[in-house]
Amino acid sequence: MFKQFIHNINGDQVYLITSLGIFMLFFIVVTVMLIRIRKNYTDYMSDMPLHDSKQKYFEL
């Protein structure tokens, strides 16, 4: 089925499929990164404007 789809696309549709693929890849990578971020890192980043910059609350 996928081979039939590839053979039937025109030159203009290649750009559409490529851009959709890039968008989906970016979306998946960002979703995985958001899931893997540690909770203390997000707390540190959310409190960053409220605390003195010399204090260290987060350890990488």
PDB file of N, H, CA, C and O in Angstrom:
ATOM      1  N   MET A   1       0.818  -1.187   0.000  1.00  0.00           N
ATOM      2  CA  MET A   1       0.000   0.000   0.000  1.00  0.00           C
ATOM      3  C   MET A   1       0.864   1.255   0.000  1.00  0.00           C
ATOM      4  O   MET A   1       0.569   2.210  -0.719  1.00  0.00           O
ATOM      5  N   PHE A   2       1.921   1.263   0.793  1.00  0.00           N
ATOM      6  H   PHE A   2       2.161   0.487   1.377  1.00  0.00           H
ATOM      7  CA  PHE A   2       2.788   2.437   0.852  1.00  0.00           C
ATOM      8  C   PHE A   2       3.504   2.658  -0.476  1.00  0.00           C
ATOM      9  O   PHE A   2       3.695   3.801  -0.891  1.00  0.00           O
ATOM     10  N   LYS A   3       3.904   1.567  -1.154  1.00  0.00           N
ATOM     11  H   LYS A   3       3.749   0.639  -0.817  1.00  0.00           H
ATOM     12  CA  LYS A   3       4.565   1.703  -2.453  1.00  0.00           C
ATOM     13  C   LYS A   3       3.622   2.322  -3.479  1.00  0.00           C
ATOM     14  O   LYS A   3       4.053   3.145  -4.287  1.00  0.00           O
ATOM     15  N   GLN A   4       2.355   1.947  -3.466  1.00  0.00           N
ATOM     16  H   GLN A   4       2.005   1.278  -2.811  1.00  0.00           H
ATOM     17  CA  GLN A   4       1.383   2.543  -4.383  1.00  0.00           C
ATOM     18  C   GLN A   4       1.204   4.028  -4.092  1.00  0.00           C
ATOM     19  O   GLN A   4       1.062   4.834  -5.012  1.00  0.00           O
ATOM     20  N   PHE A   5       1.212   4.379  -2.838  1.00  0.00           N
ATOM     21  H   PHE A   5       1.328   3.725  -2.091  1.00  0.00           H
ATOM     22  CA  PHE A   5       1.079   5.786  -2.459  1.00  0.00           C
ATOM     23  C   PHE A   5       2.277   6.592  -2.945  1.00  0.00           C
ATOM     24  O   PHE A   5       2.109   7.696  -3.462  1.00  0.00           O
ATOM     25  N   ILE A   6       3.479   6.054  -2.786  1.00  0.00           N
ATOM     26  H   ILE A   6       3.615   5.157  -2.366  1.00  0.00           H
ATOM     27  CA  ILE A   6       4.695   6.747  -3.218  1.00  0.00           C
ATOM     28  C   ILE A   6       4.709   6.915  -4.731  1.00  0.00           C
ATOM     29  O   ILE A   6       5.121   7.968  -5.217  1.00  0.00           O
ATOM     30  N   HIS A   7       4.280   5.934  -5.478  1.00  0.00           N
ATOM     31  H   HIS A   7       3.945   5.078  -5.083  1.00  0.00           H
ATOM     32  CA  HIS A   7       4.289   6.019  -6.941  1.00  0.00           C
ATOM     33  C   HIS A   7       3.235   6.992  -7.469  1.00  0.00           C
ATOM     34  O   HIS A   7       3.388   7.504  -8.578  1.00  0.00           O
ATOM     35  N   ASN A   8       2.194   7.256  -6.725  1.00  0.00           N
ATOM     36  H   ASN A   8       2.070   6.840  -5.824  1.00  0.00           H
ATOM     37  CA  ASN A   8       1.111   8.123  -7.190  1.00  0.00           C
ATOM     38  C   ASN A   8       1.290   9.593  -6.840  1.00  0.00           C
ATOM     39  O   ASN A   8       0.501  10.419  -7.299  1.00  0.00           O
ATOM     40  N   ILE A   9       2.298   9.954  -6.046  1.00  0.00           N
ATOM     41  H   ILE A   9       2.939   9.283  -5.674  1.00  0.00           H
ATOM     42  CA  ILE A   9       2.438  11.355  -5.655  1.00  0.00           C
ATOM     43  C   ILE A   9       3.147  12.143  -6.742  1.00  0.00           C
ATOM     44  O   ILE A   9       4.011  11.625  -7.450  1.00  0.00           O
ATOM     45  N   ASN A  10       2.762  13.405  -6.860  1.00  0.00           N
ATOM     46  H   ASN A  10       2.060  13.826  -6.285  1.00  0.00           H
ATOM     47  CA  ASN A  10       3.384  14.311  -7.814  1.00  0.00           C
ATOM     48  C   ASN A  10       4.555  15.031  -7.155  1.00  0.00           C
ATOM     49  O   ASN A  10       4.842  14.816  -5.977  1.00  0.00           O
ATOM     50  N   GLY A  11       5.220  15.877  -7.912  1.00  0.00           N
ATOM     51  H   GLY A  11       4.987  16.052  -8.869  1.00  0.00           H
ATOM     52  CA  GLY A  11       6.364  16.615  -7.381  1.00  0.00           C
ATOM     53  C   GLY A  11       5.992  17.571  -6.265  1.00  0.00           C
ATOM     54  O   GLY A  11       6.763  17.752  -5.323  1.00  0.00           O
ATOM     55  N   ASP A  12       4.814  18.188  -6.356  1.00  0.00           N
ATOM     56  H   ASP A  12       4.187  18.041  -7.121  1.00  0.00           H
ATOM     57  CA  ASP A  12       4.393  19.135  -5.322  1.00  0.00           C
ATOM     58  C   ASP A  12       4.079  18.429  -4.007  1.00  0.00           C
ATOM     59  O   ASP A  12       4.304  18.980  -2.930  1.00  0.00           O
ATOM     60  N   GLN A  13       3.569  17.236  -4.101  1.00  0.00           N
ATOM     61  H   GLN A  13       3.386  16.789  -4.976  1.00  0.00           H
ATOM     62  CA  GLN A  13       3.178  16.522  -2.889  1.00  0.00           C
ATOM     63  C   GLN A  13       4.384  16.017  -2.107  1.00  0.00           C
ATOM     64  O   GLN A  13       4.272  15.741  -0.912  1.00  0.00           O
ATOM     65  N   VAL A  14       5.526  15.892  -2.756  1.00  0.00           N
ATOM     66  H   VAL A  14       5.618  16.115  -3.726  1.00  0.00           H
ATOM     67  CA  VAL A  14       6.734  15.459  -2.051  1.00  0.00           C
ATOM     68  C   VAL A  14       7.088  16.473  -0.973  1.00  0.00           C
ATOM     69  O   VAL A  14       7.467  16.094   0.134  1.00  0.00           O
ATOM     70  N   TYR A  15       6.967  17.762  -1.288  1.00  0.00           N
ATOM     71  H   TYR A  15       6.658  18.070  -2.188  1.00  0.00           H
ATOM     72  CA  TYR A  15       7.267  18.798  -0.307  1.00  0.00           C
ATOM     73  C   TYR A  15       6.287  18.750   0.861  1.00  0.00           C
ATOM     74  O   TYR A  15       6.675  18.960   2.010  1.00  0.00           O
ATOM     75  N   LEU A  16       5.038  18.480   0.572  1.00  0.00           N
ATOM     76  H   LEU A  16       4.723  18.310  -0.361  1.00  0.00           H
ATOM     77  CA  LEU A  16       4.045  18.391   1.640  1.00  0.00           C
ATOM     78  C   LEU A  16       4.326  17.213   2.568  1.00  0.00           C
ATOM     79  O   LEU A  16       4.251  17.344   3.789  1.00  0.00           O
ATOM     80  N   ILE A  17       4.645  16.083   1.991  1.00  0.00           N
ATOM     81  H   ILE A  17       4.706  15.977   0.998  1.00  0.00           H
ATOM     82  CA  ILE A  17       4.931  14.892   2.795  1.00  0.00           C
ATOM     83  C   ILE A  17       6.214  15.085   3.597  1.00  0.00           C
ATOM     84  O   ILE A  17       6.288  14.682   4.758  1.00  0.00           O
ATOM     85  N   THR A  18       7.221  15.701   2.984  1.00  0.00           N
ATOM     86  H   THR A  18       7.160  16.029   2.041  1.00  0.00           H
ATOM     87  CA  THR A  18       8.481  15.952   3.683  1.00  0.00           C
ATOM     88  C   THR A  18       8.268  16.902   4.854  1.00  0.00           C
ATOM     89  O   THR A  18       8.776  16.653   5.947  1.00  0.00           O
ATOM     90  N   SER A  19       7.531  17.976   4.649  1.00  0.00           N
ATOM     91  H   SER A  19       7.117  18.179   3.761  1.00  0.00           H
ATOM     92  CA  SER A  19       7.286  18.923   5.734  1.00  0.00           C
ATOM     93  C   SER A  19       6.452  18.287   6.845  1.00  0.00           C
ATOM     94  O   SER A  19       6.681  18.562   8.023  1.00  0.00           O
ATOM     95  N   LEU A  20       5.499  17.449   6.484  1.00  0.00           N
ATOM     96  H   LEU A  20       5.313  17.226   5.528  1.00  0.00           H
ATOM     97  CA  LEU A  20       4.717  16.742   7.497  1.00  0.00           C
ATOM     98  C   LEU A  20       5.608  15.793   8.296  1.00  0.00           C
ATOM     99  O   LEU A  20       5.473  15.697   9.516  1.00  0.00           O
ATOM    100  N   GLY A  21       6.504  15.101   7.624  1.00  0.00           N
ATOM    101  H   GLY A  21       6.613  15.179   6.633  1.00  0.00           H
ATOM    102  CA  GLY A  21       7.429  14.197   8.310  1.00  0.00           C
ATOM    103  C   GLY A  21       8.353  14.934   9.259  1.00  0.00           C
ATOM    104  O   GLY A  21       8.599  14.468  10.371  1.00  0.00           O
ATOM    105  N   ILE A  22       8.871  16.090   8.830  1.00  0.00           N
ATOM    106  H   ILE A  22       8.671  16.469   7.926  1.00  0.00           H
ATOM    107  CA  ILE A  22       9.749  16.887   9.693  1.00  0.00           C
ATOM    108  C   ILE A  22       8.978  17.391  10.907  1.00  0.00           C
ATOM    109  O   ILE A  22       9.488  17.359  12.027  1.00  0.00           O
ATOM    110  N   PHE A  23       7.757  17.854  10.689  1.00  0.00           N
ATOM    111  H   PHE A  23       7.343  17.880   9.780  1.00  0.00           H
ATOM    112  CA  PHE A  23       6.935  18.326  11.806  1.00  0.00           C
ATOM    113  C   PHE A  23       6.659  17.206  12.795  1.00  0.00           C
ATOM    114  O   PHE A  23       6.786  17.402  14.003  1.00  0.00           O
ATOM    115  N   MET A  24       6.287  16.043  12.302  1.00  0.00           N
ATOM    116  H   MET A  24       6.184  15.883  11.320  1.00  0.00           H
ATOM    117  CA  MET A  24       5.993  14.919  13.191  1.00  0.00           C
ATOM    118  C   MET A  24       7.230  14.491  13.974  1.00  0.00           C
ATOM    119  O   MET A  24       7.136  14.192  15.165  1.00  0.00           O
ATOM    120  N   LEU A  25       8.384  14.460  13.317  1.00  0.00           N
ATOM    121  H   LEU A  25       8.460  14.703  12.350  1.00  0.00           H
ATOM    122  CA  LEU A  25       9.630  14.111  14.002  1.00  0.00           C
ATOM    123  C   LEU A  25       9.931  15.118  15.102  1.00  0.00           C
ATOM    124  O   LEU A  25      10.278  14.730  16.218  1.00  0.00           O
ATOM    125  N   PHE A  26       9.801  16.404  14.803  1.00  0.00           N
ATOM    126  H   PHE A  26       9.519  16.720  13.897  1.00  0.00           H
ATOM    127  CA  PHE A  26      10.034  17.448  15.800  1.00  0.00           C
ATOM    128  C   PHE A  26       9.060  17.307  16.969  1.00  0.00           C
ATOM    129  O   PHE A  26       9.467  17.409  18.127  1.00  0.00           O
ATOM    130  N   PHE A  27       7.792  17.076  16.682  1.00  0.00           N
ATOM    131  H   PHE A  27       7.462  16.993  15.741  1.00  0.00           H
ATOM    132  CA  PHE A  27       6.779  16.935  17.719  1.00  0.00           C
ATOM    133  C   PHE A  27       7.083  15.742  18.620  1.00  0.00           C
ATOM    134  O   PHE A  27       6.943  15.841  19.839  1.00  0.00           O
ATOM    135  N   ILE A  28       7.490  14.637  18.048  1.00  0.00           N
ATOM    136  H   ILE A  28       7.604  14.557  17.058  1.00  0.00           H
ATOM    137  CA  ILE A  28       7.806  13.441  18.830  1.00  0.00           C
ATOM    138  C   ILE A  28       9.033  13.673  19.700  1.00  0.00           C
ATOM    139  O   ILE A  28       9.050  13.271  20.863  1.00  0.00           O
ATOM    140  N   VAL A  29      10.066  14.321  19.148  1.00  0.00           N
ATOM    141  H   VAL A  29      10.052  14.648  18.203  1.00  0.00           H
ATOM    142  CA  VAL A  29      11.286  14.588  19.923  1.00  0.00           C
ATOM    143  C   VAL A  29      10.981  15.519  21.091  1.00  0.00           C
ATOM    144  O   VAL A  29      11.449  15.275  22.204  1.00  0.00           O
ATOM    145  N   VAL A  30      10.217  16.570  20.867  1.00  0.00           N
ATOM    146  H   VAL A  30       9.837  16.768  19.963  1.00  0.00           H
ATOM    147  CA  VAL A  30       9.871  17.495  21.949  1.00  0.00           C
ATOM    148  C   VAL A  30       9.023  16.798  23.009  1.00  0.00           C
ATOM    149  O   VAL A  30       9.215  17.038  24.201  1.00  0.00           O
ATOM    150  N   THR A  31       8.109  15.959  22.605  1.00  0.00           N
ATOM    151  H   THR A  31       7.953  15.764  21.637  1.00  0.00           H
ATOM    152  CA  THR A  31       7.283  15.222  23.564  1.00  0.00           C
ATOM    153  C   THR A  31       8.133  14.303  24.431  1.00  0.00           C
ATOM    154  O   THR A  31       7.931  14.236  25.643  1.00  0.00           O
ATOM    155  N   VAL A  32       9.075  13.598  23.828  1.00  0.00           N
ATOM    156  H   VAL A  32       9.239  13.652  22.843  1.00  0.00           H
ATOM    157  CA  VAL A  32       9.960  12.714  24.591  1.00  0.00           C
ATOM    158  C   VAL A  32      10.818  13.525  25.548  1.00  0.00           C
ATOM    159  O   VAL A  32      11.024  13.116  26.691  1.00  0.00           O
ATOM    160  N   MET A  33      11.322  14.675  25.096  1.00  0.00           N
ATOM    161  H   MET A  33      11.155  15.007  24.168  1.00  0.00           H
ATOM    162  CA  MET A  33      12.133  15.515  25.976  1.00  0.00           C
ATOM    163  C   MET A  33      11.317  16.016  27.166  1.00  0.00           C
ATOM    164  O   MET A  33      11.817  16.045  28.290  1.00  0.00           O
ATOM    165  N   LEU A  34      10.078  16.408  26.930  1.00  0.00           N
ATOM    166  H   LEU A  34       9.672  16.385  26.017  1.00  0.00           H
ATOM    167  CA  LEU A  34       9.241  16.888  28.024  1.00  0.00           C
ATOM    168  C   LEU A  34       8.924  15.787  29.027  1.00  0.00           C
ATOM    169  O   LEU A  34       8.835  16.049  30.227  1.00  0.00           O
ATOM    170  N   ILE A  35       8.756  14.587  28.558  1.00  0.00           N
ATOM    171  H   ILE A  35       8.828  14.374  27.584  1.00  0.00           H
ATOM    172  CA  ILE A  35       8.480  13.471  29.458  1.00  0.00           C
ATOM    173  C   ILE A  35       9.709  13.132  30.296  1.00  0.00           C
ATOM    174  O   ILE A  35       9.580  12.759  31.463  1.00  0.00           O
ATOM    175  N   ARG A  36      10.897  13.258  29.712  1.00  0.00           N
ATOM    176  H   ARG A  36      11.002  13.560  28.765  1.00  0.00           H
ATOM    177  CA  ARG A  36      12.118  12.856  30.401  1.00  0.00           C
ATOM    178  C   ARG A  36      12.699  13.918  31.325  1.00  0.00           C
ATOM    179  O   ARG A  36      13.603  13.612  32.103  1.00  0.00           O
ATOM    180  N   ILE A  37      12.211  15.162  31.269  1.00  0.00           N
ATOM    181  H   ILE A  37      11.477  15.412  30.637  1.00  0.00           H
ATOM    182  CA  ILE A  37      12.760  16.228  32.115  1.00  0.00           C
ATOM    183  C   ILE A  37      12.472  15.905  33.581  1.00  0.00           C
ATOM    184  O   ILE A  37      11.374  15.480  33.939  1.00  0.00           O
ATOM    185  N   ARG A  38      13.484  16.119  34.414  1.00  0.00           N
ATOM    186  H   ARG A  38      14.376  16.465  34.123  1.00  0.00           H
ATOM    187  CA  ARG A  38      13.318  15.860  35.843  1.00  0.00           C
ATOM    188  C   ARG A  38      12.442  16.934  36.482  1.00  0.00           C
ATOM    189  O   ARG A  38      12.426  18.085  36.045  1.00  0.00           O
ATOM    190  N   LYS A  39      11.726  16.543  37.506  1.00  0.00           N
ATOM    191  H   LYS A  39      11.739  15.608  37.861  1.00  0.00           H
ATOM    192  CA  LYS A  39      10.807  17.454  38.190  1.00  0.00           C
ATOM    193  C   LYS A  39      11.566  18.599  38.857  1.00  0.00           C
ATOM    194  O   LYS A  39      11.101  19.738  38.824  1.00  0.00           O
ATOM    195  N   ASN A  40      12.722  18.323  39.461  1.00  0.00           N
ATOM    196  H   ASN A  40      13.099  17.398  39.488  1.00  0.00           H
ATOM    197  CA  ASN A  40      13.450  19.396  40.135  1.00  0.00           C
ATOM    198  C   ASN A  40      14.002  20.409  39.128  1.00  0.00           C
ATOM    199  O   ASN A  40      14.176  21.577  39.475  1.00  0.00           O
ATOM    200  N   TYR A  41      14.276  19.997  37.913  1.00  0.00           N
ATOM    201  H   TYR A  41      14.134  19.048  37.631  1.00  0.00           H
ATOM    202  CA  TYR A  41      14.721  20.937  36.880  1.00  0.00           C
ATOM    203  C   TYR A  41      13.593  21.890  36.493  1.00  0.00           C
ATOM    204  O   TYR A  41      13.826  23.088  36.332  1.00  0.00           O
ATOM    205  N   THR A  42      12.385  21.378  36.344  1.00  0.00           N
ATOM    206  H   THR A  42      12.196  20.405  36.475  1.00  0.00           H
ATOM    207  CA  THR A  42      11.260  22.253  36.001  1.00  0.00           C
ATOM    208  C   THR A  42      10.935  23.204  37.151  1.00  0.00           C
ATOM    209  O   THR A  42      10.562  24.353  36.914  1.00  0.00           O
ATOM    210  N   ASP A  43      11.070  22.739  38.392  1.00  0.00           N
ATOM    211  H   ASP A  43      11.373  21.805  38.585  1.00  0.00           H
ATOM    212  CA  ASP A  43      10.863  23.626  39.536  1.00  0.00           C
ATOM    213  C   ASP A  43      11.916  24.728  39.557  1.00  0.00           C
ATOM    214  O   ASP A  43      11.603  25.889  39.819  1.00  0.00           O
ATOM    215  N   TYR A  44      13.159  24.362  39.281  1.00  0.00           N
ATOM    216  H   TYR A  44      13.413  23.418  39.068  1.00  0.00           H
ATOM    217  CA  TYR A  44      14.248  25.342  39.239  1.00  0.00           C
ATOM    218  C   TYR A  44      13.999  26.391  38.158  1.00  0.00           C
ATOM    219  O   TYR A  44      14.164  27.586  38.402  1.00  0.00           O
ATOM    220  N   MET A  45      13.604  25.951  36.974  1.00  0.00           N
ATOM    221  H   MET A  45      13.470  24.980  36.776  1.00  0.00           H
ATOM    222  CA  MET A  45      13.375  26.885  35.876  1.00  0.00           C
ATOM    223  C   MET A  45      12.163  27.781  36.145  1.00  0.00           C
ATOM    224  O   MET A  45      12.170  28.948  35.754  1.00  0.00           O
ATOM    225  N   SER A  46      11.144  27.271  36.791  1.00  0.00           N
ATOM    226  H   SER A  46      11.139  26.323  37.109  1.00  0.00           H
ATOM    227  CA  SER A  46       9.964  28.094  37.075  1.00  0.00           C
ATOM    228  C   SER A  46      10.237  29.110  38.179  1.00  0.00           C
ATOM    229  O   SER A  46       9.634  30.183  38.188  1.00  0.00           O
ATOM    230  N   ASP A  47      11.140  28.788  39.112  1.00  0.00           N
ATOM    231  H   ASP A  47      11.630  27.917  39.104  1.00  0.00           H
ATOM    232  CA  ASP A  47      11.474  29.707  40.202  1.00  0.00           C
ATOM    233  C   ASP A  47      12.643  30.618  39.871  1.00  0.00           C
ATOM    234  O   ASP A  47      13.000  31.470  40.684  1.00  0.00           O
ATOM    235  N   MET A  48      13.233  30.466  38.728  1.00  0.00           N
ATOM    236  H   MET A  48      12.943  29.773  38.067  1.00  0.00           H
ATOM    237  CA  MET A  48      14.440  31.207  38.383  1.00  0.00           C
ATOM    238  C   MET A  48      14.288  32.729  38.509  1.00  0.00           C
ATOM    239  O   MET A  48      15.170  33.357  39.095  1.00  0.00           O
ATOM    240  N   PRO A  49      13.237  33.350  38.001  1.00  0.00           N
ATOM    241  CA  PRO A  49      13.144  34.811  38.129  1.00  0.00           C
ATOM    242  C   PRO A  49      12.884  35.278  39.562  1.00  0.00           C
ATOM    243  O   PRO A  49      13.065  36.457  39.868  1.00  0.00           O
ATOM    244  N   LEU A  50      12.469  34.383  40.428  1.00  0.00           N
ATOM    245  H   LEU A  50      12.322  33.425  40.179  1.00  0.00           H
ATOM    246  CA  LEU A  50      12.090  34.766  41.780  1.00  0.00           C
ATOM    247  C   LEU A  50      13.237  34.677  42.779  1.00  0.00           C
ATOM    248  O   LEU A  50      13.155  35.271  43.854  1.00  0.00           O
ATOM    249  N   HIS A  51      14.297  33.956  42.454  1.00  0.00           N
ATOM    250  H   HIS A  51      14.364  33.474  41.580  1.00  0.00           H
ATOM    251  CA  HIS A  51      15.394  33.738  43.389  1.00  0.00           C
ATOM    252  C   HIS A  51      16.648  34.457  42.923  1.00  0.00           C
ATOM    253  O   HIS A  51      16.782  34.831  41.758  1.00  0.00           O
ATOM    254  N   ASP A  52      17.564  34.639  43.868  1.00  0.00           N
ATOM    255  H   ASP A  52      17.455  34.335  44.815  1.00  0.00           H
ATOM    256  CA  ASP A  52      18.853  35.250  43.548  1.00  0.00           C
ATOM    257  C   ASP A  52      19.634  34.324  42.627  1.00  0.00           C
ATOM    258  O   ASP A  52      19.622  33.107  42.811  1.00  0.00           O
ATOM    259  N   SER A  53      20.307  34.889  41.647  1.00  0.00           N
ATOM    260  H   SER A  53      20.317  35.878  41.497  1.00  0.00           H
ATOM    261  CA  SER A  53      21.023  34.062  40.672  1.00  0.00           C
ATOM    262  C   SER A  53      22.261  33.398  41.265  1.00  0.00           C
ATOM    263  O   SER A  53      22.781  32.446  40.683  1.00  0.00           O
ATOM    264  N   LYS A  54      22.747  33.883  42.418  1.00  0.00           N
ATOM    265  H   LYS A  54      22.325  34.656  42.890  1.00  0.00           H
ATOM    266  CA  LYS A  54      23.936  33.287  43.031  1.00  0.00           C
ATOM    267  C   LYS A  54      23.608  32.009  43.800  1.00  0.00           C
ATOM    268  O   LYS A  54      24.497  31.196  44.051  1.00  0.00           O
ATOM    269  N   GLN A  55      22.372  31.826  44.166  1.00  0.00           N
ATOM    270  H   GLN A  55      21.649  32.486  43.962  1.00  0.00           H
ATOM    271  CA  GLN A  55      21.973  30.613  44.866  1.00  0.00           C
ATOM    272  C   GLN A  55      21.801  29.489  43.864  1.00  0.00           C
ATOM    273  O   GLN A  55      21.261  29.686  42.776  1.00  0.00           O
ATOM    274  N   LYS A  56      22.262  28.321  44.239  1.00  0.00           N
ATOM    275  H   LYS A  56      22.701  28.161  45.123  1.00  0.00           H
ATOM    276  CA  LYS A  56      22.144  27.181  43.334  1.00  0.00           C
ATOM    277  C   LYS A  56      21.133  26.199  43.912  1.00  0.00           C
ATOM    278  O   LYS A  56      21.356  25.602  44.965  1.00  0.00           O
ATOM    279  N   TYR A  57      20.019  26.043  43.205  1.00  0.00           N
ATOM    280  H   TYR A  57      19.838  26.528  42.350  1.00  0.00           H
ATOM    281  CA  TYR A  57      18.960  25.154  43.660  1.00  0.00           C
ATOM    282  C   TYR A  57      18.910  23.857  42.882  1.00  0.00           C
ATOM    283  O   TYR A  57      18.255  22.900  43.294  1.00  0.00           O
ATOM    284  N   PHE A  58      19.589  23.828  41.781  1.00  0.00           N
ATOM    285  H   PHE A  58      20.121  24.606  41.447  1.00  0.00           H
ATOM    286  CA  PHE A  58      19.486  22.663  40.906  1.00  0.00           C
ATOM    287  C   PHE A  58      20.872  22.142  40.576  1.00  0.00           C
ATOM    288  O   PHE A  58      21.779  22.915  40.268  1.00  0.00           O
ATOM    289  N   GLU A  59      21.028  20.853  40.642  1.00  0.00           N
ATOM    290  H   GLU A  59      20.291  20.225  40.893  1.00  0.00           H
ATOM    291  CA  GLU A  59      22.291  20.195  40.307  1.00  0.00           C
ATOM    292  C   GLU A  59      22.069  19.314  39.095  1.00  0.00           C
ATOM    293  O   GLU A  59      21.252  18.393  39.137  1.00  0.00           O
ATOM    294  N   LEU A  60      22.791  19.586  38.009  1.00  0.00           N
ATOM    295  H   LEU A  60      23.454  20.333  37.974  1.00  0.00           H
ATOM    296  CA  LEU A  60      22.631  18.785  36.794  1.00  0.00           C
ATOM    297  C   LEU A  60      23.141  17.409  36.952  1.00  0.00           C
ATOM    298  O   LEU A  60      23.076  16.615  36.014  1.00  0.00           O
TER     299      LEU A  60
END
